[in-house]
């Protein structure tokens, strides 16, 4: 997938990406509850390309979180 295609799909999926961020911000008793909701988001998408873009945004979200924690620990 080209960068232009990725950016285009990312823009089209902005609502779903926001839903992911909302789901992630909430507290759940079990991790499987959150995982199930994220899986539901993936199931809303039709193509492998759309799912790949969403997964790449999810990975980037958690990578950014980890980097932020590491920076805080370094002080």
Buried (B, 14 or more C-beta within 10 A) or exposed (E): EEEEEBEEBBEEBEEBBEBBEEBBEEEEEEEEEBEEBBEEBBEEBEEEEBBBBBEBBBEEBEEEEEEEEEEEEEE
